[in-house]
């Protein structure tokens, strides 16, 4: 049911271009499955640094890895952030053998891992990020199921909704009690649980550290540190604001999204389709879910949101190959032109604007020569995003 052939192809291609590739993403999004598939096809040497046998095999890492590279084999190291001492050694080995596809490194995209690799492997390591299962990777699955359960494979494919929510509960507990302390954020579990509830409250809103700091009895810099850690683990997205030279007061704080909709729904206590559609925050959930789907398909060079204090806003502003593309997300049956869209078209000088919605028909809301006067505005069903890859180029 899950088809990640595009991601596997991207991984394989990047390894033909790079001496080392880091496959990064949150825990349990499927990194190990992809890496083991590649390793089986290419006779790679595989080390899992949570496996005592792998740790024993790497007791003398220079000798063990040098011998494997001399044989022309690719070395796969899972959970590489657990061995900080390996990074300087990897640099030496990469320079010594000087050929593509020497190392495939896996790990959570933590600040620790990126800092270690940046210091030791600058110019030698390519990064490939992966998220949970996207809509185009689950052919035949209704997008409503993916929206409700999220993209973690074990939750998405659970036998029933109760099992999915139970898995998400255990997953979050593992993140709080194990992953965050492992990368240096040692916070009492009850405090971090409360922090996650606050993040769920802020989903789809601009961040203001003052309120969470008061609620938790902490300083604003401390709360900001918590946010940066969970963002680094690829669990939360901070969508930065875009500033245009307009002479208008524009929003300067990032928007916050919990990247997996299933995890968000667990935190909100939503456990079925009816409760999701009737929830007063359903629109914010839809926005975050659709945002992740668009970013997955479009693969922009840069992504922002835009807003003014007068109320005009654009949910997503993407830059790719010099083009400016705007995206709005509407959980409605038939989106129409709005004053906010018109202002965004004019002020941001967009090349195109798409309104991603929950319907089934793609249609033009305003033509390039119409009232907008800048670019065509199209309504695009969420289910059609995969057919639009050429539109984002």
N, C-alpha and C positions, 0 to 999 in steps of 0.2 A: 504493500500500500504506500510505502514511503520511497520516493525516487530522488536520490541526491546525486544523480549522475552528473549534473552540471557542476556541482561543487567538487566532485571527485575529479572531473576533467580539469577544473581550475587548479586544483592541488597538483595534479600530475604535470600540467603545463608549467606551473611556477617552479617546480623542481627541476625542469629541464633548463631553466634560466638562472637559477640561484644555486649557490653552493650550499646554503642552508635556508630552510623555510620553517617558520614558527606558525603552527595552526592554533589560533587562539579563540577562546570563547568561554562562556559560562560552563560550569560543571554539568554533565549529563545532557549536552546538546547533540552528542553523536561524534565527537572528535575521535575517540578511540576506535569506533567502528570504521570510520573512513581510513584511519591510519593503518589498521590491521588489514583492511582490504588491499591497500597499496602495498603493504609489506609482503603479503602473500603472493601478489602478482610479480613482485620484483625481487624476491629472495632477500629481503632486508633483514638486518639484525634488529630485534625488538627488545627494548628494555623498559620496564614499568617500574618507576622508582617508588611505588607503593608495594612492590612485590619483593620479599626478602631474598629470593633467588637472584633477581636482577641486581639488587644492591650488592650481593656477594660477588656476582660476576664483574661488577664495576669497582671492586675493592682496590684494584690497581688500574684506574681508568685510562691513563695514557697508553699503557701497553695493550690493553684489551681493544680500545677503539682504534689505535693506530694499525693494529693487525687487520682489523675488519676493513678499514678504508684501503689498506694496501691490496686487499683482494678485490677492490672495486665495488664493494657493497655499500648500500645506503644504511645508515644507522638511524633508527627511530627511538627517541627517548620520550616516554610519556611522563607527565607530572614533573617536568624538568625543573620547575621552580623549587623543588625540594632539595636540590643539590646546587647551591650557589657556587660552590667551589669548581663546578664543571665549566663555567663560562669562560674563564681565561684559558683553560685547556682546550676548549673547542676552537677558540681563535687560533691557537697554535696549529692544531690539526687541519683546520680549514685552509690555512695558508700553506701548510706543508704539502697537501695533496692537490689543491687548486683545480678541482673539477666540479661540475654541477652535481646536485643531488647527493651531497655527502651526508647531510643531517636533516631529518624531519623532527622538529621539536614540538611537543604538545604541552599545553598547560592552560590554566585559567588566565585570562588576560589581566593579571593582577599588576598593581603598581610595582611590586617587587620584581616580577619577571621582566617587565619592560625596562626597569631601571638596570637590572643586571645585564640584559642583552644589549641595551644601549651603550653601556660603558665598555663592554668587552667585544661586542660583535658588530660595532658600527661599520656600515658599508659591506658587511658580509651576510647579513641576515635579512630575509624578506618576510613580511608579515601577511598572513591571510586570516581574516576574521570570519567566524561562522556563528550564526545564531541558531535558534530552534527551527523546527520544521516550518517551512513557509508554504503558502497555499499552492504554489506551482510544483511543490515537491510531494504533494499528497493528492494525486489525480483521483477524481471520483469521490473525494471526501467533501461533504458540504462545508462551506466556509463557516457556517454557524457553529459546527462542532469544533473547528480549530479556534475560533474566537472564544468559545466558552472554556475549553480545556487548555489552550495555549499550545506552544510548540515543543515542549519537552516530550520526546518520543514515548517515555513510559507513562506519562499522564495522558497523552493524546490517544494511545492505543490501549488504555486500561479497559477492563471488562465492563465497567459501569462508572457513572459519574462519582459515586461515593468513593470508589477505589482511586479515581483520579485525584480527588481532593485530599484523600489520605496520603497519597504519594507526595503531593505538593506540600502538605504540612510537614512531612518528614524531611523533605528536601530543604525547606527553609530552616528547619531546626539544625540540619547538618551544616548549612552555610554559616549560621550564627555561632554554633558551638565548636566548629572545626575549621572551616575555611578562613573566616575573618581572623581568629587568633593566629592561624598559621602565617598570615601575611603581615602580622604586627598590630592588629586592632584587637586588643584585649579589653573587651567590654562585657559586663555582666549580661547574661542572656535576657533577663527581664527588661533591661534598659534597651537592648537592641531590638527585642520584640516590639516594644512601644515605638521605637524609631521607625520600624517598618510600617507600622500602622499609620504613622504620620506621613510617610512617603506615599502610602496608598491614598490618603486624603488629598495630597498635593498632585496626584496624577493628572496630567493635562493642564496644570496651572503653573504660573511663574513662581519661582522659588523665593521664599523670604525666610531667612534663617532665624529671625527674631522670635517668631511664634514657636517653632520647634524647640528653640533654646529655652524659652520660658517654660514650656510644657515639661521638658526633661530636666530642668534645673541645671543646665549646662551653659557654657559660653557659646557665642555664635561661631568662633573659629573651631571649636570642638565639634559642633554639629556639622559644620562645613567639611571637616575631616572625615566624619562618618559618611557623608554623602559621596565624597570623592573615592573612598574605599569601595563602596558598593557599586559605584560607576565603573571603577577599574576592573571589577569582577564581571563586567558586562551584564549586570543584573538590572541596572537603572540607566536610562539615557538622559543626559543633560543636553537638550537641544539649545544651542546658543542663539542669542538675538542678533539680528542683522541691523546695522545702522546705515542709513542713507543720509546724504547731506541735503536735508529737506527744509530745515528751519522749523521742524516740528519736534515736540518732545516725544521720544521713542522709548519703548520698554528696553531696559538694560539687563534684567535678570534672566537666567535661563529657564526654559520650561522643563518640567520633570515628568518622566514617564517610566513606569515599571515595564520593562521590555517584554516580559511574557504575560499575556493576558490571563492565562490560567492562574498564575501566581497572584496577579492582581485580584482576581475574582475570589480566590481563597481568602485573601486578606479582607475583602469586603463581605465575606460570608455568603456569596452567591453560589448556589449549587445546582441550578437547573436553568434551562432556556427561558422559562417564563419569568423567573426572578430576575434574570439578566435584562430582558427587554423592558420590564416594568420598573427597574431600578432608576431613580432620578439621576444617577451618574452614568447611565448606560451610554450616553453620547460621548462622554470623556473616554470610556473604555473603547468604544468604537474608533475614536480618533487615534488612540495609541496603537491599537491593533492594525488599523489601515496604514498608519505611518510606517510601521515596521515592514509591512508588505511592500509598500512603495519603495522604500530604501533598499530592500532586498532586490527588487527587479531593476530599479533605475541605476543603482551603484553610482551615485553622484560623486563628483570631486569634493564638493563641500555642501553642507546642509545647515539651514538655519530656520528660525521662525521670525516673523516681523510683526510689530505692533506699535501703535501710538497711544499716548495717554488720552487721546480724543475718542478712542474706541475702534479705529480701523485696525485690521489685523490680517495676516496670512499665515495659515497653519504650517506651511512648509515652503521654503524657498531653496531651490537646488541650483547649483552651478555645475555645468558639465560641458566641456569643450567650448567654453566661452559663452554658452547659452544660459539664459535665466528662465527657469521653469517654476511656476507657482503651483501649489496643490492645496486645495481645501478638502476637508473631510466632513461629509454630511450624512447622518443616519436618518435620511428621509427618502420618500418614494420618488420625488421628482424635484431635484434642486433647481433653483432659478437664480437669475442675476440679482446681486445684492449691492447696496452702496459700498460695502467694505471691499468687495471684489473689484468694483470699478476704481476705487481709490488705490488699491494695490497695483492694478494694471497701469495706472497713470504714474504713480509715484516711483514704482520699482522698475518700470520700463520692461515688463516681462515679454519674453518671446512666445510663451504659451502658458495657459492656465487650465488645469484639470480639476474637476470636482469629483472626487471619488465617493461613490454613494452605494447604498445597499440594494439598489434596484437591478434590473436585468437588461436595460437598453442603453446603448451608447448614442448620444445625440449632441448636437451643437446648441449651446445656450446663447452664445453671442458670436457672430462672425468677426473676422479681423477688421472688416469695414463697417461694423455695426456701431452700437452706442459705446462700446468699450474704446474703440479707436486705436488700440495698441496691438492686441493679439486675440486669437480665437479662444473662446472659453468652451470647453467640452465637459459634459457629464459622462463619467466612466464608471461602469459597474465594477465593484471590487473583484468579481470573478473574472473580469477581462484583463486584469493587469498583466498577466503573463504574455498576452498577445501584443503588448505595447512596448516591448523592449526597444524597438527601433525608434519609437517616439521620444525616448529620453536621450538619444544620442546627440 
